């Protein structure tokens, strides 16, 4: 069909629609409703709006405008929910059932003196996002067939343990060997969860330069994980203790991540979902060595936190990584959630895992 024929058909259809849908009903309405002008005007307005809705598909510019407005609304909803996904409220109270000791905690049993519960903050905006704690089945469905990489220091190890606790189940027979292998000092760890075809790699990467090297390795091999969670800060703070150096390292990391993303934006390779595992709040008086108390004080901690913001690595500052806000989680849970002022109860990392899973649902346009 030629363009002129198509235009003629559109014009004929529009004219027919005007006659059948507008003119005839308006004449009939005018005849019957001539004594009630208000009702007549309402009828005319209704019929005109109906005609406009029927004609929108024949005018691409109008249709595209409506579609673009809908897309903006959806994008704004996603952006809003990503910004709210770390808003978690804690309830910490004395534990009346002390016999429920959890051996997975790599900290003193004094943590078990308190029962800790969490949930997302309550407000109309939070409720609209429909955040949910995913079950083992839900998480398995979401991560089915995925390659997940978690890279960092001991914080990342706890995150990895929490994720595997959810996927395998905390009482699974495999979890004993998983814990033993995962917490071997300064080593990497890999596991394949055959039931869902998920591969998980933990990479010991306590310094930001280690993370940058990992990103460059993916680029060299042209093989990229579906989900990557990374974070480093405590080791640089303790062993380098130079916020300017940390700032520079983070900017180099951002450059390596940004250079990787265009390569993964093709039809054959999907862009990975990238997360930054934030530093915990440090309680100086509880740190277990004098060196830590001197080098990891509040002033230095805030300098490192500012360096992270200045690097623009995070999505909230225009960067590529979604924050898993361990700082706010540990701050709100408080000193009753740690025994050494640095390493926190596993429930913190369980919450961080759920934050990541909900962010994945939002980013991938999925729902439970």
Rosetta blueprint (number, residue, H / E / L):
1 X L
2 X L
3 X H
4 X H
5 X H
6 X H
7 X H
8 X H
9 X H
10 X H
11 X H
12 X H
13 X H
14 X H
15 X H
16 X H
17 X H
18 X H
19 X H
20 X H
21 X H
22 X H
23 X H
24 X H
25 X H
26 X H
27 X H
28 X H
29 X H
30 X H
31 X H
32 X H
33 X H
34 X L
35 X L
36 X L
37 X H
38 X H
39 X H
40 X H
41 X H
42 X H
43 X H
44 X H
45 X H
46 X H
47 X H
48 X H
49 X H
50 X H
51 X H
52 X H
53 X H
54 X H
55 X H
56 X H
57 X H
58 X H
59 X L
60 X H
61 X H
62 X H
63 X H
64 X H
65 X H
66 X H
67 X H
68 X H
69 X H
70 X H
71 X H
72 X H
73 X H
74 X H
75 X H
76 X H
77 X H
78 X H
79 X H
80 X H
81 X H
82 X H
83 X H
84 X H
85 X L
86 X L
87 X L
88 X E
89 X E
90 X E
91 X E
92 X E
93 X E
94 X E
95 X L
96 X L
97 X L
98 X L
99 X L
100 X L
101 X L
102 X L
103 X L
104 X L
105 X L
106 X L
107 X L
108 X L
109 X H
110 X H
111 X H
112 X H
113 X H
114 X E
115 X E
116 X E
117 X E
118 X E
119 X E
120 X E
121 X L
122 X L
123 X L
124 X H
125 X H
126 X H
127 X H
128 X H
129 X H
130 X L
131 X L
132 X L
133 X L
134 X L
135 X L
136 X H
137 X H
138 X H
139 X H
140 X H
141 X H
142 X H
143 X L
144 X L
145 X L
146 X L
147 X E
148 X E
149 X E
150 X E
151 X E
152 X E
153 X L
154 X H
155 X H
156 X H
157 X H
158 X H
159 X H
160 X H
161 X H
162 X H
163 X H
164 X H
165 X H
166 X H
167 X H
168 X H
169 X L
170 X L
171 X L
172 X L
173 X L
174 X H
175 X H
176 X H
177 X H
178 X H
179 X H
180 X H
181 X H
182 X H
183 X L
184 X L
185 X L
186 X L
187 X L
188 X L
189 X E
190 X E
191 X E
192 X E
193 X E
194 X L
195 X L
196 X L
197 X L
198 X E
199 X E
200 X E
201 X E
202 X E
203 X E
204 X E
205 X L
206 X L
207 X L
208 X H
209 X H
210 X H
211 X H
212 X H
213 X H
214 X H
215 X H
216 X H
217 X H
218 X H
219 X H
220 X H
221 X H
222 X L
223 X L
224 X L
225 X L
226 X L
227 X E
228 X E
229 X E
230 X E
231 X E
232 X L
233 X L
234 X H
235 X H
236 X H
237 X H
238 X H
239 X H
240 X H
241 X L
242 X L
243 X H
244 X H
245 X H
246 X H
247 X H
248 X H
249 X H
250 X H
251 X H
252 X H
253 X H
254 X H
255 X H
256 X H
257 X H
258 X H
259 X H
260 X H
261 X H
262 X H
263 X H
264 X H
265 X L
266 X L
267 X L
268 X L
269 X L
270 X L
271 X L
272 X L
273 X E
274 X E
275 X E
276 X E
277 X E
278 X L
279 X L
280 X L
281 X L
282 X L
283 X L
284 X H
285 X H
286 X H
287 X L
288 X L
289 X L
290 X H
291 X H
292 X H
293 X H
294 X H
295 X H
296 X L
297 X L
298 X H
299 X H
300 X H
301 X H
302 X H
303 X H
304 X H
305 X H
306 X H
307 X H
308 X H
309 X H
310 X H
311 X L
312 X L
313 X L
314 X E
315 X H
316 X H
317 X H
318 X L
319 X L
320 X L
321 X E
322 X E
323 X E
324 X E
325 X L
326 X H
327 X H
328 X H
329 X H
330 X H
331 X H
332 X H
333 X H
334 X L
335 X H
336 X H
337 X H
338 X E
339 X L
340 X L
341 X L
342 X L
343 X L
344 X E
345 X L
346 X H
347 X H
348 X H
349 X H
350 X H
351 X H
352 X H
353 X H
354 X H
355 X H
356 X H
357 X H
358 X H
359 X H
360 X H
361 X H
362 X H
363 X H
364 X L
365 X L
366 X L
367 X L
368 X L
